[in-house]
Each structure stands twice: as structure tokens, then as C-alpha cells.
């Protein structure tokens, strides 16, 4: 049941996205257009929020059955 809700949320997020042939796409870190993603930028983002993320949020990322490259990406 929860997976169906996730699919509906994902569909809603992607509803306005238009894909074009022969156009490259890439990830873009919106907080720093010059240097892209940096750990320093991510740290400043997390340090500037009023309410830090819940510690339980990261439990699945560092689970022993998650591949190391997946953990590092997350």
C-alpha cells in the first residue's frame, strides 16, 4: 500500500517534466552553481536549518546490507 502512495507522489513530482531527444541532462547542485556539490556546501546547508534531520532518517543508509557505494551516494 505504501509503495503505491510513493508511486503516486513520484508521478506528481515528475508530471511537469518534459524530456527531449538529443539533450543531455545532469545533476545540478542548486546551492552552488559554480563549484557544484561540495561537502562544505552540504555542511553549511545542514548547519543552517532550524531543525536538524531526525537521526532515524540515516539508519537505513548505514545499514550493513546496503552496498558501500549506495551508502556513500546517499
Secondary structure, DSSP 8 states (H G I E B T S, - for coil): -HHHHHHHHHHHHHTT----TT-------TT-TTT---HHHHHHHHHHSSS---GGGGTTTT-TTS-HHHHHH-
